[in-house]
């Protein structure tokens, strides 16, 4: 058993963990996906508007949290990677940030930094791949293979040689569907808890202010 209730978690069952099924395969990423298939050419019309995503725009949990609308001529030189629906982007620089995000129904002009490796599924379901690449051991392998102290980076060749578990297609779909449903519930719960914490902090601040400015009659309060 890995997990049991904390605040609001009573609806989540304990995880009964088992060994990886014997009928699953294990393959290197490069055998089920391609990386960095498309790049925006230097000859792109300078007035072309792009929606740009850099490393700081990706959160380890929430995925892409912001994007910058900018003309190509004013865009950073790193604004070159073309992404498509179903791709997964993973940061190859500052890998400690764990900036990994699935690409879902992107605008046609979405461009990401060359600091990302853009992984495109071929013989693996896109919805399963995005979870497999956010699994803890996959992320830890990327971080462990990074070189550098203040600005650690990893080569694409290191990423494409990471092993990932590969269940049959039908199971990939079942896993992805299960995780979509369950993580959605968790995200809602997290939002509610964060809102409760915010309100409690506001109350705490107001309470202190009222007490020290004499707006509360505490003369009979228990010492």
Residue frames as a rotation matrix with the C-alpha (Angstrom) as fourth column:
UNK 1
0.579 0.815 0.000 0.00
0.815 -0.579 0.000 0.00
0.000 0.000 -1.000 0.00
UNK 2
-0.428 -0.817 0.387 1.51
0.839 -0.518 -0.167 3.28
0.337 0.254 0.907 -1.13
UNK 3
-0.846 0.148 0.513 -1.11
-0.110 -0.988 0.105 5.93
0.522 0.032 0.852 -0.46
UNK 4
-0.236 0.858 -0.456 -3.85
0.948 0.306 0.084 6.63
0.211 -0.413 -0.886 2.00
UNK 5
0.548 0.716 0.431 -5.96
0.695 -0.677 0.242 9.56
0.466 0.167 -0.869 3.00
UNK 6
-0.825 -0.443 -0.350 -4.89
0.557 -0.741 -0.374 13.05
-0.093 -0.504 0.859 3.84
UNK 7
-0.478 0.693 -0.540 -7.22
-0.165 -0.674 -0.720 16.05
-0.863 -0.255 0.436 3.65
UNK 8
0.233 0.731 -0.641 -10.02
-0.785 -0.248 -0.567 15.21
-0.574 0.636 0.516 1.22
UNK 9
-0.472 -0.535 -0.700 -8.30
-0.861 0.451 0.236 12.08
0.190 0.714 -0.674 -0.07
UNK 10
-0.406 0.317 0.857 -10.75
-0.505 0.704 -0.499 9.59
-0.762 -0.635 -0.126 1.42
UNK 11
0.666 0.737 -0.118 -12.20
-0.479 0.301 -0.825 8.82
-0.572 0.606 0.553 -2.01
UNK 12
0.292 -0.652 -0.700 -8.88
-0.840 0.175 -0.513 7.51
0.457 0.737 -0.497 -3.31
UNK 13
0.991 0.119 -0.053 -8.16
-0.089 0.917 0.388 3.83
0.095 -0.380 0.920 -2.76
UNK 14
0.332 -0.921 0.203 -4.77
-0.425 0.047 0.904 2.59
-0.842 -0.386 -0.376 -1.58
UNK 15
0.380 -0.291 -0.878 -2.43
-0.895 0.123 -0.428 1.61
0.233 0.949 -0.214 -4.39
UNK 16
0.652 -0.176 0.738 -1.82
-0.174 0.912 0.371 -2.12
-0.738 -0.370 0.564 -4.47
UNK 17
0.264 -0.657 -0.706 1.47
-0.948 -0.312 -0.063 -2.32
-0.179 0.686 -0.705 -6.31
UNK 18
0.773 -0.058 0.631 2.63
0.086 0.996 -0.015 -5.38
-0.628 0.066 0.775 -8.23
UNK 19
-0.333 -0.931 0.152 5.51
0.231 0.076 0.970 -6.36
-0.914 0.358 0.189 -10.47
UNK 20
-0.263 0.172 -0.949 5.53
-0.849 -0.508 0.143 -5.14
-0.458 0.844 0.279 -14.07
UNK 21
0.671 0.628 0.395 3.51
-0.384 0.749 -0.539 -7.69
-0.634 0.210 0.744 -16.09
UNK 22
-0.159 -0.804 0.573 5.63
0.124 0.559 0.820 -10.28
-0.979 0.202 0.011 -17.89
UNK 23
0.180 0.295 0.938 3.84
0.918 0.292 -0.268 -9.71
-0.353 0.910 -0.218 -21.19
UNK 24
0.926 0.046 -0.375 4.87
-0.034 -0.979 -0.203 -6.04
-0.376 0.201 -0.904 -21.32
UNK 25
0.441 -0.826 0.353 7.88
0.789 0.169 -0.590 -5.09
0.427 0.538 0.726 -23.40
UNK 26
0.541 -0.380 -0.750 10.61
0.267 -0.768 0.582 -2.62
-0.797 -0.515 -0.315 -22.51
UNK 27
0.401 -0.370 0.838 11.94
0.903 0.004 -0.431 -0.53
0.156 0.929 0.335 -25.38
UNK 28
-0.626 -0.622 -0.471 14.19
0.627 -0.760 0.172 2.45
-0.465 -0.188 0.865 -25.83
UNK 29
0.083 0.719 -0.690 12.30
0.107 -0.695 -0.711 5.62
-0.991 -0.014 -0.135 -26.57
UNK 30
-0.428 -0.352 -0.833 13.87
-0.687 -0.472 0.552 5.96
-0.588 0.808 -0.040 -30.02
UNK 31
-0.995 0.046 0.090 12.21
0.089 0.818 0.568 2.72
-0.048 0.573 -0.818 -31.15
UNK 32
-0.252 0.968 -0.010 8.68
0.944 0.243 -0.221 3.97
-0.211 -0.065 -0.975 -30.48
UNK 33
0.777 0.480 -0.408 9.04
0.417 -0.877 -0.238 7.71
-0.472 0.015 -0.881 -31.15
UNK 34
0.104 -0.738 0.666 11.04
0.855 -0.276 -0.439 10.27
0.508 0.615 0.603 -33.09
UNK 35
0.286 -0.100 -0.953 12.61
0.736 -0.615 0.285 13.45
-0.614 -0.782 -0.102 -31.74
UNK 36
-0.113 -0.303 -0.946 12.83
-0.106 -0.943 0.315 16.96
-0.988 0.135 0.074 -33.18
UNK 37
-0.035 0.191 0.981 11.19
0.841 0.536 -0.075 16.14
-0.540 0.823 -0.180 -36.51
UNK 38
0.401 0.349 0.847 10.36
0.810 -0.567 -0.150 19.72
0.428 0.746 -0.510 -37.51
UNK 39
-0.302 -0.557 -0.773 12.18
0.762 -0.628 0.155 23.01
-0.572 -0.543 0.615 -37.24
UNK 40
0.794 0.553 -0.253 11.04
0.346 -0.752 -0.560 26.49
-0.500 0.357 -0.789 -38.22
UNK 41
0.234 -0.766 0.599 13.33
0.964 0.101 -0.247 27.58
0.129 0.635 0.761 -41.10
UNK 42
-0.447 -0.513 -0.733 15.40
0.589 -0.785 0.191 30.76
-0.674 -0.346 0.653 -41.04
UNK 43
-0.951 0.081 0.299 13.55
0.228 -0.468 0.853 31.82
0.209 0.880 0.427 -44.21
UNK 44
-0.175 0.936 -0.306 10.28
0.981 0.139 -0.136 32.16
-0.085 -0.324 -0.942 -42.28
UNK 45
0.105 0.319 0.942 8.45
0.459 -0.856 0.238 35.42
0.882 0.407 -0.236 -43.04
UNK 46
-0.825 -0.558 -0.092 9.63
0.336 -0.353 -0.873 37.88
0.454 -0.751 0.479 -40.37
UNK 47
-0.598 0.668 0.443 6.06
-0.730 -0.682 0.043 39.09
0.330 -0.298 0.896 -39.86
UNK 48
-0.078 0.553 -0.829 4.78
0.027 0.833 0.553 35.61
0.997 0.020 -0.080 -39.06
UNK 49
0.052 0.164 0.985 3.23
-0.932 -0.347 0.107 35.61
0.359 -0.923 0.134 -35.61
UNK 50
-0.271 -0.183 -0.945 4.23
0.066 0.976 -0.208 32.70
0.960 -0.119 -0.252 -33.40
UNK 51
0.745 0.444 0.499 3.08
-0.523 -0.076 0.849 31.58
0.415 -0.893 0.175 -29.99
UNK 52
-0.022 -0.956 -0.294 6.35
-0.328 0.284 -0.901 30.91
0.944 0.077 -0.320 -28.19
UNK 53
0.964 0.256 0.069 7.01
-0.167 0.382 0.909 28.62
0.206 -0.888 0.411 -25.23
UNK 54
-0.005 -1.000 0.020 10.35
-0.585 -0.013 -0.811 28.69
0.811 -0.016 -0.585 -23.40
UNK 55
-0.518 -0.291 -0.804 11.64
0.305 0.816 -0.491 26.56
0.799 -0.500 -0.334 -20.53
UNK 56
-0.996 0.086 -0.031 10.25
-0.005 -0.389 -0.921 28.84
-0.091 -0.917 0.388 -17.83
UNK 57
-0.418 0.894 -0.161 6.78
-0.886 -0.363 0.288 28.56
0.199 0.263 0.944 -19.42
UNK 58
0.127 0.414 -0.902 6.46
-0.242 0.894 0.376 24.89
0.962 0.170 0.214 -18.46
UNK 59
0.007 -0.010 1.000 5.58
-0.999 -0.046 0.007 23.69
0.046 -0.999 -0.011 -14.97
UNK 60
-0.879 -0.467 -0.094 6.47
-0.461 0.884 -0.080 20.17
0.121 -0.027 -0.992 -13.85
UNK 61
-0.704 0.669 0.240 2.89
0.305 0.590 -0.748 19.50
-0.641 -0.453 -0.619 -12.77
UNK 62
0.169 0.892 -0.419 0.70
0.009 -0.427 -0.904 21.86
-0.985 0.149 -0.081 -14.80
UNK 63
0.160 -0.169 0.973 2.50
0.939 0.329 -0.098 21.65
-0.303 0.929 0.211 -18.15
UNK 64
-0.608 -0.350 0.712 2.51
0.630 -0.758 0.165 24.75
0.482 0.549 0.682 -20.35
UNK 65
-0.053 0.565 -0.823 1.37
0.906 -0.319 -0.277 27.66
-0.419 -0.761 -0.496 -18.18
UNK 66
0.457 0.213 -0.864 2.06
-0.076 -0.958 -0.276 30.57
-0.886 0.191 -0.421 -20.51
UNK 67
0.010 -0.475 0.880 3.08
0.954 0.269 0.134 31.43
-0.300 0.838 0.456 -24.05
UNK 68
-0.214 -0.220 -0.952 4.28
0.099 -0.974 0.203 34.63
-0.972 -0.051 0.230 -25.68
UNK 69
0.666 0.453 0.592 2.74
0.663 0.004 -0.749 36.01
-0.342 0.891 -0.298 -28.86
UNK 70
0.155 -0.738 -0.657 5.55
-0.170 -0.675 0.718 37.50
-0.973 0.001 -0.230 -30.93
UNK 71
0.867 0.054 -0.496 6.59
-0.494 -0.043 -0.868 38.09
-0.068 0.998 -0.010 -34.55
UNK 72
0.831 -0.554 0.042 9.27
0.553 0.819 -0.152 35.76
0.050 0.150 0.987 -35.90
UNK 73
0.275 -0.780 0.563 11.73
0.307 -0.483 -0.820 38.62
0.911 0.398 0.106 -36.47
UNK 74
0.096 -0.188 0.977 11.52
-0.754 -0.654 -0.052 39.59
0.649 -0.733 -0.205 -32.79
UNK 75
0.946 0.323 -0.018 11.54
-0.248 0.761 0.599 36.07
0.207 -0.563 0.800 -31.42
UNK 76
0.311 -0.865 0.394 14.58
-0.655 0.105 0.748 34.57
-0.689 -0.490 -0.534 -29.65
UNK 77
-0.218 -0.495 -0.841 16.91
-0.952 0.297 0.072 32.56
0.214 0.817 -0.536 -31.86
UNK 78
-0.945 -0.142 0.293 15.89
-0.242 0.909 -0.339 29.47
-0.218 -0.391 -0.894 -29.87
UNK 79
-0.060 0.996 0.061 12.26
-0.458 0.026 -0.889 29.78
-0.887 -0.082 0.454 -31.01
UNK 80
-0.491 -0.305 -0.816 12.48
-0.871 0.137 0.473 27.06
-0.032 0.943 -0.333 -33.65
UNK 81
-0.980 0.038 0.194 10.86
0.027 0.998 -0.059 23.76
-0.196 -0.052 -0.979 -32.62
UNK 82
-0.389 0.888 -0.245 7.54
-0.780 -0.176 0.601 22.96
0.491 0.425 0.761 -34.33
UNK 83
-0.891 0.149 0.428 5.10
-0.200 0.718 -0.666 20.87
-0.407 -0.680 -0.611 -32.28
UNK 84
-0.516 0.755 -0.405 2.00
-0.427 0.183 0.885 18.88
0.742 0.630 0.228 -33.20
UNK 85
0.331 0.747 0.576 -0.94
-0.925 0.138 0.353 17.42
0.185 -0.650 0.737 -31.31
UNK 86
0.976 0.080 -0.203 0.20
-0.038 0.978 0.204 14.35
0.215 -0.192 0.958 -29.37
UNK 87
0.106 -0.994 0.011 3.85
0.102 0.000 -0.995 15.40
0.989 0.107 0.102 -29.05
UNK 88
0.855 0.002 -0.519 5.58
0.519 -0.038 0.854 15.56
-0.018 -0.999 -0.034 -25.68
UNK 89
0.447 -0.742 0.500 8.17
-0.162 -0.617 -0.770 18.24
0.880 0.264 -0.396 -24.93
UNK 90
0.811 -0.298 -0.504 10.95
0.584 0.358 0.729 17.63
-0.037 -0.885 0.464 -22.44
UNK 91
0.870 -0.492 0.008 13.57
-0.492 -0.870 0.029 20.16
-0.007 -0.029 -1.000 -21.39
UNK 92
0.652 -0.733 -0.196 17.17
0.577 0.647 -0.498 19.29
0.492 0.212 0.845 -22.27
UNK 93
-0.468 -0.763 0.446 18.55
0.198 -0.583 -0.788 22.22
0.861 -0.281 0.424 -20.26
UNK 94
-0.628 0.188 0.755 18.05
-0.745 -0.425 -0.513 23.10
0.224 -0.885 0.407 -16.59
UNK 95
-0.372 0.467 -0.802 16.76
-0.122 0.832 0.541 19.56
0.920 0.299 -0.253 -16.29
UNK 96
-0.919 0.016 -0.394 16.28
0.387 0.223 -0.895 19.95
0.074 -0.975 -0.211 -12.53
UNK 97
-0.700 0.708 -0.097 13.13
-0.674 -0.699 -0.239 21.95
-0.237 -0.102 0.966 -13.39
UNK 98
-0.738 0.380 0.558 11.58
0.342 0.923 -0.176 18.73
-0.582 0.061 -0.811 -14.76
UNK 99
-0.253 0.614 -0.748 9.86
-0.632 -0.690 -0.352 20.72
-0.732 0.383 0.563 -17.51
UNK 100
-0.978 0.063 0.201 7.88
0.180 0.744 0.644 18.06
-0.109 0.666 -0.738 -19.37
UNK 101
-0.339 0.910 -0.239 4.51
-0.446 -0.379 -0.811 18.64
-0.828 -0.169 0.534 -21.00
UNK 102
-0.335 0.342 0.878 2.16
0.774 0.631 0.049 16.91
-0.537 0.696 -0.476 -23.42
UNK 103
-0.905 0.122 -0.407 1.00
-0.319 -0.827 0.462 18.92
-0.280 0.548 0.788 -26.43
UNK 104
-0.467 0.830 0.306 -2.76
0.737 0.557 -0.384 18.79
-0.489 0.046 -0.871 -26.77
UNK 105
0.424 0.707 0.565 -4.63
0.905 -0.338 -0.257 20.57
0.009 0.621 -0.784 -29.57
UNK 106
-0.307 -0.629 -0.715 -2.04
0.594 -0.713 0.372 23.33
-0.744 -0.310 0.592 -29.94
UNK 107
0.671 0.401 -0.624 -2.57
-0.206 -0.708 -0.676 26.43
-0.713 0.582 -0.392 -32.09
UNK 108
0.891 -0.274 0.363 -1.02
0.452 0.448 -0.771 26.06
0.048 0.851 0.523 -35.53
UNK 109
0.518 -0.704 0.485 1.65
-0.145 -0.632 -0.762 28.64
0.843 0.324 -0.429 -34.68
UNK 110
0.930 -0.188 0.315 2.86
-0.308 0.068 0.949 27.11
-0.200 -0.980 0.005 -31.41
UNK 111
0.428 -0.882 -0.198 6.67
-0.047 0.197 -0.979 27.05
0.902 0.429 0.042 -31.36
UNK 112
0.985 -0.133 -0.106 8.86
0.123 0.128 0.984 25.87
-0.118 -0.983 0.142 -28.50
UNK 113
0.510 -0.859 -0.050 12.46
-0.811 -0.499 0.305 26.57
-0.286 -0.115 -0.951 -27.59
UNK 114
0.384 -0.508 -0.771 15.30
-0.409 0.655 -0.635 24.46
0.828 0.559 0.044 -28.96
UNK 115
-0.574 -0.510 0.641 15.97
-0.787 0.128 -0.603 23.83
0.226 -0.850 -0.475 -25.27
UNK 116
0.219 0.708 0.671 13.20
-0.692 0.598 -0.405 21.24
-0.688 -0.375 0.621 -25.57
UNK 117
-0.973 -0.230 0.010 13.33
-0.165 0.728 0.666 17.85
-0.161 0.646 -0.746 -27.21
UNK 118
-0.094 0.976 -0.199 10.05
-0.960 -0.141 -0.240 17.35
-0.263 0.168 0.950 -29.08
UNK 119
-0.876 -0.202 0.439 9.10
-0.182 0.979 0.087 13.68
-0.447 -0.004 -0.894 -28.85
UNK 120
-0.173 0.812 -0.558 6.62
-0.985 -0.153 0.082 12.44
-0.019 0.564 0.826 -31.47
UNK 121
-0.112 0.173 0.979 4.92
-0.393 0.897 -0.203 9.05
-0.913 -0.407 -0.032 -30.93
UNK 122
-0.465 -0.070 -0.882 5.11
-0.873 0.199 0.445 6.52
0.144 0.978 -0.153 -33.75
UNK 123
-0.259 0.351 -0.900 4.39
-0.083 0.920 0.383 3.00
0.962 0.174 -0.209 -32.51
UNK 124
-0.737 0.097 -0.669 3.00
0.675 0.159 -0.721 4.02
0.037 -0.982 -0.183 -29.13
UNK 125
0.333 0.920 0.208 -0.19
0.853 -0.388 0.350 5.79
0.402 0.061 -0.913 -28.11
UNK 126
-0.287 -0.433 0.854 0.32
0.151 -0.901 -0.406 9.51
0.946 0.012 0.324 -27.58
UNK 127
0.483 0.561 0.672 -1.84
-0.545 -0.408 0.732 9.58
0.686 -0.720 0.109 -24.46
UNK 128
0.928 -0.237 -0.286 0.17
0.365 0.726 0.582 6.76
0.069 -0.645 0.761 -22.88
UNK 129
0.113 -0.964 0.242 3.53
0.777 -0.066 -0.625 8.24
0.619 0.259 0.742 -23.92
UNK 130
0.022 -0.109 0.994 2.89
-0.225 -0.969 -0.101 11.52
0.974 -0.221 -0.046 -22.14
UNK 131
0.848 0.259 0.461 2.37
-0.503 0.122 0.856 9.66
0.166 -0.958 0.234 -18.86
UNK 132
0.790 -0.600 -0.127 5.30
0.604 0.797 -0.003 7.28
0.103 -0.075 0.992 -19.40
UNK 133
-0.020 -0.843 0.538 7.60
0.579 -0.448 -0.681 10.29
0.815 0.297 0.497 -19.88
UNK 134
0.063 0.073 0.995 6.39
-0.601 -0.794 0.096 11.91
0.797 -0.604 -0.006 -16.66
UNK 135
0.872 0.156 -0.464 6.94
0.193 0.762 0.618 8.76
0.450 -0.629 0.634 -14.63
UNK 136
0.883 -0.455 0.116 9.46
-0.367 -0.515 0.775 9.35
-0.292 -0.727 -0.622 -11.84
UNK 137
0.323 -0.825 0.464 12.19
0.364 0.561 0.744 6.93
-0.874 -0.071 0.482 -13.00
UNK 138
0.406 -0.134 0.904 12.13
0.898 -0.124 -0.422 8.43
0.168 0.983 0.070 -16.51
UNK 139
0.876 -0.029 0.482 12.59
-0.049 -0.998 0.028 11.93
0.481 -0.049 -0.876 -15.11
UNK 140
0.761 -0.613 0.210 15.27
-0.265 0.000 0.964 10.80
-0.591 -0.790 -0.163 -12.66
UNK 141
0.326 -0.643 0.692 17.20
0.789 0.589 0.175 9.19
-0.520 0.489 0.700 -15.52
UNK 142
0.587 -0.071 0.807 17.17
0.568 -0.674 -0.473 12.45
0.577 0.736 -0.355 -17.46
UNK 143
0.898 -0.229 0.376 18.42
-0.405 -0.765 0.500 14.37
0.174 -0.601 -0.780 -14.44
UNK 144
0.640 -0.671 0.374 21.11
0.021 0.502 0.865 11.77
-0.768 -0.546 0.335 -13.69
UNK 145
0.252 -0.535 0.807 22.43
0.928 0.370 -0.044 11.91
-0.275 0.760 0.589 -17.26
UNK 146
0.934 0.126 0.333 22.65
0.226 -0.933 -0.281 15.70
0.276 0.338 -0.900 -17.26
UNK 147
-0.001 -0.992 -0.128 26.05
0.983 0.023 -0.182 17.38
0.183 -0.126 0.975 -17.32
UNK 148
-0.381 -0.194 0.904 26.86
0.156 -0.977 -0.144 20.71
0.911 0.087 0.402 -15.67
UNK 149
-0.702 0.051 -0.710 26.31
0.712 0.064 -0.699 22.30
0.010 -0.997 -0.082 -12.29
UNK 150
-0.663 0.431 -0.612 24.64
-0.035 -0.835 -0.549 25.70
-0.748 -0.343 0.569 -12.66
UNK 151
0.026 0.649 -0.760 23.12
-0.922 -0.279 -0.269 24.93
-0.387 0.708 0.591 -16.07
UNK 152
-0.520 -0.282 0.806 22.79
-0.157 0.959 0.234 21.14
-0.840 -0.005 -0.543 -16.36
UNK 153
0.140 0.518 -0.844 21.92
-0.964 -0.125 -0.236 19.81
-0.228 0.846 0.482 -19.81
UNK 154
-0.066 -0.077 0.995 21.31
-0.032 0.997 0.075 16.44
-0.997 -0.027 -0.068 -21.41
UNK 155
-0.826 -0.270 -0.494 21.86
-0.495 -0.068 0.866 15.29
-0.268 0.960 -0.077 -24.99
UNK 156
0.192 0.915 -0.354 18.96
-0.980 0.158 -0.121 14.13
-0.055 0.370 0.927 -27.14
UNK 157
-0.107 -0.314 -0.943 20.87
-0.475 0.850 -0.229 10.87
0.874 0.423 -0.241 -27.65
UNK 158
-0.972 -0.222 0.072 20.69
-0.155 0.383 -0.910 10.26
0.175 -0.896 -0.407 -23.91
UNK 159
-0.377 0.910 0.171 16.94
-0.751 -0.192 -0.633 10.84
-0.543 -0.367 0.755 -23.86
UNK 160
0.268 0.556 -0.787 16.16
-0.934 0.350 -0.070 8.63
0.237 0.754 0.613 -26.84
UNK 161
-0.352 -0.484 -0.801 18.03
-0.283 0.871 -0.401 5.72
0.892 0.086 -0.444 -25.24
UNK 162
-0.691 0.213 0.691 15.98
-0.701 0.034 -0.712 5.72
-0.175 -0.976 0.126 -22.04
UNK 163
-0.884 0.387 -0.263 13.92
0.283 0.890 0.358 2.56
0.373 0.242 -0.896 -21.62
UNK 164
-0.525 0.790 0.317 10.17
-0.850 -0.468 -0.241 2.82
-0.042 -0.396 0.917 -21.21
UNK 165
-0.681 0.372 0.631 7.64
0.091 0.898 -0.430 0.10
-0.727 -0.235 -0.645 -20.35
UNK 166
-0.677 0.394 -0.622 5.49
-0.735 -0.317 0.599 -0.79
0.039 0.863 0.504 -23.33
UNK 167
-0.432 0.622 0.653 2.22
-0.048 0.707 -0.706 -2.63
-0.901 -0.336 -0.275 -22.69
UNK 168
-0.563 0.335 0.755 -0.01
0.818 0.355 0.452 -3.77
-0.117 0.873 -0.474 -25.57
UNK 169
-0.846 0.193 0.497 -1.94
0.087 -0.870 0.485 -0.98
0.527 0.453 0.719 -27.31
UNK 170
0.155 0.982 -0.106 -5.24
0.263 0.062 0.963 -1.88
0.952 -0.178 -0.248 -25.65
UNK 171
0.338 -0.102 -0.936 -3.63
0.939 0.106 0.327 -1.64
0.066 -0.989 0.131 -22.22
UNK 172
-0.787 -0.614 0.062 -1.94
0.614 -0.789 -0.012 1.64
0.056 0.029 0.998 -23.15
UNK 173
-0.454 0.708 0.540 -5.37
-0.033 -0.619 0.784 3.09
0.890 0.339 0.304 -23.84
UNK 174
0.492 0.663 -0.564 -6.81
0.510 0.306 0.804 1.69
0.706 -0.683 -0.187 -20.60
UNK 175
-0.123 -0.651 -0.749 -3.90
0.988 -0.150 -0.031 3.12
-0.092 -0.744 0.662 -18.58
UNK 176
-0.903 -0.238 0.358 -4.19
0.322 -0.927 0.195 6.54
0.286 0.291 0.913 -20.20
UNK 177
-0.088 0.958 0.272 -7.96
0.033 -0.270 0.962 6.65
0.996 0.093 -0.008 -19.68
UNK 178
0.468 0.212 -0.858 -7.58
0.792 0.330 0.514 5.66
0.392 -0.920 -0.014 -16.03
UNK 179
-0.427 -0.739 -0.521 -4.90
0.880 -0.471 -0.052 8.29
-0.207 -0.481 0.852 -15.41
UNK 180
-0.714 0.267 0.647 -6.90
0.166 -0.833 0.528 10.98
0.680 0.484 0.550 -17.21
UNK 181
0.330 0.943 -0.037 -9.87
0.198 -0.030 0.980 10.34
0.923 -0.331 -0.197 -14.94
UNK 182
0.520 -0.115 -0.847 -7.95
0.836 0.271 0.477 9.97
0.175 -0.956 0.237 -11.70
UNK 183
-0.568 -0.800 -0.196 -5.46
0.820 -0.569 -0.053 12.79
-0.069 -0.191 0.979 -12.10
UNK 184
-0.435 0.517 0.737 -8.32
0.152 -0.764 0.627 15.10
0.887 0.385 0.254 -13.08
UNK 185
0.662 0.684 -0.307 -9.98
0.369 0.059 0.927 14.36
0.652 -0.727 -0.213 -9.74
UNK 186
0.161 -0.703 -0.693 -6.67
0.977 0.012 0.215 14.94
-0.143 -0.711 0.688 -7.95
UNK 187
-0.721 -0.435 0.539 -6.17
0.568 -0.817 0.099 18.27
0.398 0.377 0.836 -9.73
UNK 188
0.112 0.854 0.509 -9.63
0.066 -0.517 0.853 19.41
0.991 -0.063 -0.114 -8.62
UNK 189
0.738 0.128 -0.663 -8.85
0.621 0.258 0.740 18.38
0.266 -0.958 0.111 -5.05
UNK 190
-0.289 -0.930 -0.227 -5.50
0.956 -0.292 -0.023 20.21
-0.045 -0.224 0.974 -5.11
UNK 191
-0.549 0.147 0.823 -7.22
0.273 -0.899 0.342 23.37
0.790 0.412 0.453 -6.35
UNK 192
0.552 0.831 0.071 -9.77
0.133 -0.171 0.976 23.20
0.823 -0.530 -0.205 -3.53
UNK 193
0.525 -0.433 -0.733 -7.06
0.851 0.238 0.468 22.66
-0.028 -0.869 0.493 -0.92
UNK 194
-0.571 -0.779 0.258 -4.96
0.797 -0.602 -0.054 25.53
0.198 0.175 0.965 -2.28
UNK 195
-0.183 0.605 0.775 -8.02
0.065 -0.779 0.623 27.80
0.981 0.165 0.103 -2.15
UNK 196
0.786 0.469 -0.403 -8.68
0.379 0.150 0.913 26.75
0.488 -0.871 -0.059 1.46
UNK 197
0.053 -0.868 -0.494 -5.06
0.992 -0.012 0.129 27.48
-0.118 -0.497 0.860 2.39
UNK 198
-0.631 -0.261 0.730 -5.29
0.489 -0.865 0.114 30.89
0.602 0.429 0.674 0.73
UNK 199
0.288 0.838 0.464 -8.44
-0.013 -0.481 0.877 31.74
0.957 -0.259 -0.127 2.68
UNK 200
0.737 -0.073 -0.672 -6.91
0.655 0.323 0.683 30.53
0.167 -0.944 0.286 5.95
UNK 201
-0.362 -0.930 -0.065 -3.83
0.931 -0.357 -0.072 32.69
0.043 -0.087 0.995 5.38
UNK 202
-0.419 0.307 0.854 -6.05
0.156 -0.903 0.401 35.70
0.895 0.301 0.330 4.67
UNK 203
0.690 0.719 -0.078 -7.97
0.141 -0.028 0.990 35.01
0.710 -0.694 -0.121 7.89
UNK 204
0.351 -0.663 -0.662 -4.72
0.936 0.254 0.242 34.66
0.007 -0.705 0.710 9.83
UNK 205
-0.646 -0.619 0.446 -3.46
0.655 -0.750 -0.094 38.01
0.393 0.232 0.890 8.54
UNK 206
-0.077 0.723 0.686 -6.76
-0.076 -0.690 0.719 39.73
0.994 0.004 0.108 9.33
UNK 207
0.735 0.351 -0.580 -6.84
0.468 0.356 0.809 38.15
0.491 -0.866 0.097 12.80
UNK 208
-0.125 -0.877 -0.464 -3.35
0.992 -0.115 -0.048 39.40
-0.011 -0.466 0.884 13.68
UNK 209
-0.693 -0.126 0.709 -4.14
0.335 -0.928 0.162 42.87
0.638 0.349 0.686 12.36
UNK 210
0.280 0.903 0.324 -7.39
-0.034 -0.328 0.944 43.10
0.959 -0.276 -0.061 14.29
UNK 211
0.636 -0.049 -0.770 -5.78
0.717 0.407 0.566 41.86
0.285 -0.912 0.294 17.51
UNK 212
-0.266 -0.883 -0.387 -2.80
0.954 -0.298 0.022 44.22
-0.135 -0.363 0.922 17.52
UNK 213
-0.789 0.036 0.614 -4.79
0.194 -0.933 0.303 47.30
0.584 0.358 0.729 16.49
UNK 214
-0.933 0.360 0.019 -7.35
-0.112 -0.239 -0.965 46.93
-0.342 -0.902 0.263 19.27
UNK 215
-0.464 0.795 -0.390 -10.26
-0.817 -0.214 0.536 45.96
0.343 0.567 0.749 17.04
UNK 216
0.052 0.456 -0.888 -10.87
0.159 0.874 0.458 42.80
0.986 -0.165 -0.027 19.06
UNK 217
0.305 0.106 0.946 -11.88
-0.863 -0.389 0.322 42.97
0.402 -0.915 -0.027 22.71
UNK 218
0.207 -0.358 -0.910 -9.56
0.076 0.934 -0.350 40.41
0.975 0.003 0.221 24.26
UNK 219
-0.242 -0.330 0.912 -9.59
-0.785 -0.487 -0.384 41.73
0.571 -0.809 -0.141 27.83
UNK 220
0.342 0.431 0.835 -11.32
-0.852 0.518 0.081 38.60
-0.398 -0.739 0.544 29.04
UNK 221
0.554 -0.216 -0.804 -9.32
-0.497 0.689 -0.527 36.25
0.668 0.691 0.274 26.84
UNK 222
0.974 -0.224 -0.015 -7.68
0.162 0.654 0.739 33.36
-0.155 -0.723 0.673 28.70
UNK 223
0.487 -0.871 -0.060 -4.03
-0.873 -0.483 -0.067 34.16
0.030 0.085 -0.996 29.45
